[in-house]
Amino acid sequence: MSAETRLTLLARVKNQHDEKAWQEFEGIYSVYLKIVFNYLKIDKTDIEDLVQETLVHLWEKLPSFNYDLEKGRFRGWLRRVASNKAMNMISKRQNRSKLLKEKYISPDSISSDIEKSCEAEWQQFLAKKAWQRIKGQFSEQAEICFMKMASGESSVDLAAEMGIPENTIRVNKRRVEKRLNKEVRYLIEEYS
């Protein structure tokens, strides 16, 4: 992925024939749509269909969409679109009020709840994506130090295991951690 801002990506997907932009957009935001649909307790068998249906809807609507940060984040708008798609599916299948009472979350309650609940999963997705983007930029030793310390192994134990000074372990971890945090911040800004 290039170092474009999210505004540039949104501008590019307004062109319905920019396949590269749409692939990039779909790669990022289909994950977010799945998070939303999971939160709404949509059956796993319906999620992929809803993601595709929502992406088609976005493909149709984004050419005329005007992003205004003062009105809210793009993901907020995307969440409303996805929620509406889910509720339309539910109402087509069965009596809407019965389903909402028995199984599904009310669309009126999701605006604040879903943001809180989905944010942790979104952050995990961005952290994994950031790691994929920076992995290989450091020595294998530095990456091992980071991964093992991140999983809870102590620098003392790791130094003994790897046969290198404890200070080297900590320096390697900090170098990778600093770069990873920078990449996560970039992705958060990119896809807010």
C-alpha positions in Angstrom: 0.0 0.0 0.0 1.3 3.5 -0.8 1.6 6.2 1.8 -1.6 7.9 0.7 -3.9 9.6 3.1 -7.3 8.1 3.7 -8.7 11.2 2.0 -6.7 10.3 -1.1 -8.0 6.8 -1.0 -11.6 8.0 -0.6 -11.1 10.4 -3.6 -9.7 7.5 -5.7 -12.6 5.1 -4.9 -15.0 7.7 -6.1 -13.8 6.6 -9.5 -15.6 3.3 -9.8 -13.2 2.1 -12.4 -10.0 2.5 -10.3 -9.6 -1.2 -9.5 -6.4 -0.8 -7.5 -8.1 1.8 -5.2 -11.1 -0.5 -4.8 -8.9 -3.5 -3.9 -7.1 -1.4 -1.3 -10.4 -0.1 0.1 -12.0 -3.5 0.2 -8.9 -5.1 1.8 -9.2 -2.6 4.7 -12.9 -1.9 5.1 -14.2 -5.4 4.5 -12.5 -6.3 7.8 -14.3 -3.5 9.6 -17.6 -4.5 8.1 -17.1 -8.1 9.4 -16.4 -6.6 12.8 -19.7 -4.6 12.7 -21.8 -7.6 11.5 -20.3 -9.8 14.2 -21.2 -7.3 16.8 -24.7 -7.2 15.4 -24.8 -11.0 16.0 -25.5 -11.7 12.3 -25.2 -15.4 11.5 -21.7 -16.2 10.2 -23.3 -17.7 7.0 -24.8 -14.3 6.2 -21.8 -12.1 6.9 -19.9 -12.6 3.6 -23.1 -11.8 1.6 -23.7 -8.7 3.7 -20.1 -7.5 3.3 -20.4 -7.9 -0.5 -23.8 -6.3 -0.6 -22.5 -3.4 1.5 -19.4 -3.0 -0.7 -21.6 -2.9 -3.8 -23.7 -0.2 -2.1 -20.6 1.8 -1.3 -19.4 1.4 -4.9 -22.6 3.0 -6.0 -22.7 5.7 -3.3 -19.1 6.8 -2.9 -18.9 8.8 -6.1 -21.3 11.3 -4.6 -20.1 11.0 -1.0 -18.6 14.1 0.5 -16.4 13.4 3.5 -16.7 16.0 6.2 -14.7 15.3 9.3 -16.9 17.7 11.3 -19.9 15.5 10.7 -17.9 12.4 12.0 -15.4 9.8 11.0 -15.7 7.8 7.8 -16.0 4.6 9.9 -19.0 6.0 11.6 -20.8 6.5 8.3 -19.6 3.1 7.2 -21.0 1.6 10.4 -24.4 3.2 9.8 -24.5 1.9 6.2 -23.6 -1.6 7.4 -26.1 -1.5 10.2 -28.8 -0.5 7.8 -27.9 -3.3 5.4 -28.1 -5.8 8.3 -31.5 -4.5 9.5 -32.9 -4.6 6.0 -31.8 -8.2 5.7 -33.4 -9.1 9.0 -36.7 -7.3 8.2 -36.9 -9.1 4.8 -36.5 -12.5 6.5 -38.8 -12.4 9.4 -40.9 -10.1 11.6 -38.4 -7.4 12.5 -39.7 -6.7 16.0 -39.6 -10.3 17.0 -36.0 -10.7 15.8 -34.8 -7.5 17.5 -36.3 -8.5 20.8 -35.1 -12.1 20.7 -31.7 -12.1 19.1 -30.5 -9.0 17.4 -29.3 -5.7 18.9 -31.5 -2.7 18.3 -30.1 -0.4 15.6 -30.9 2.6 17.9 -28.5 1.3 20.6 -25.6 0.5 18.3 -24.1 3.9 17.7 -22.2 4.2 20.9 -22.0 0.6 21.9 -20.7 -0.6 18.6 -18.0 2.0 18.5 -16.6 0.9 21.9 -16.9 -2.8 21.2 -15.6 -2.8 17.6 -12.7 -0.5 18.4 -10.6 -3.1 20.2 -11.0 -5.6 17.3 -10.1 -2.8 14.8 -7.0 -1.9 16.8 -5.9 -5.6 16.7 -6.4 -5.7 13.0 -4.3 -2.5 12.5 -1.6 -3.9 14.8 -1.4 -7.1 12.8 -1.3 -5.1 9.5 1.4 -2.9 10.9 3.4 -5.9 11.9 3.1 -7.4 8.4 4.3 -4.1 6.9 7.4 -3.8 9.1 8.3 -7.5 9.5 11.6 -8.1 7.8 12.9 -4.6 8.3 14.9 -5.8 11.3 17.3 -8.6 11.9 15.8 -12.0 12.8 17.3 -11.7 16.2 15.6 -8.3 16.9 12.3 -9.6 15.7 12.6 -12.7 18.0 13.5 -10.5 20.9 10.5 -8.3 20.3 8.0 -11.2 19.8 9.2 -13.2 22.8 9.2 -10.2 25.2 5.8 -9.1 23.9 4.5 -12.6 24.7 5.8 -12.2 28.3 9.2 -13.8 28.3 11.7 -11.9 30.6 14.8 -10.4 29.1 16.9 -12.4 31.6 15.5 -15.7 30.4 15.7 -14.7 26.8 19.3 -13.6 27.2 20.2 -17.0 28.6 18.2 -18.8 25.9 19.7 -16.8 23.0 23.2 -16.3 24.4 23.3 -12.6 24.0 23.5 -9.8 26.6 20.3 -8.7 28.3 20.8 -5.1 27.3 20.9 -6.2 23.6 17.6 -8.0 24.1 16.0 -4.8 25.5 17.5 -2.6 22.8 16.2 -4.9 20.1 12.7 -4.9 21.6 12.6 -1.1 21.9 13.8 -0.6 18.3 11.1 -2.9 16.9 8.4 -1.6 19.3 9.2 2.0 18.4 8.9 1.3 14.6 5.7 -0.8 15.2 4.1 1.9 17.2 4.9 4.4 14.5 3.3 2.2 11.9 0.2 1.6 14.0 -0.2 5.4 14.4 0.1 5.8 10.7 -2.5 3.2 10.0 -4.9 4.6 12.6 -4.6 8.0 10.9 -4.9 6.4 7.5 -8.1 4.5 8.2 -9.9 6.5 10.8 
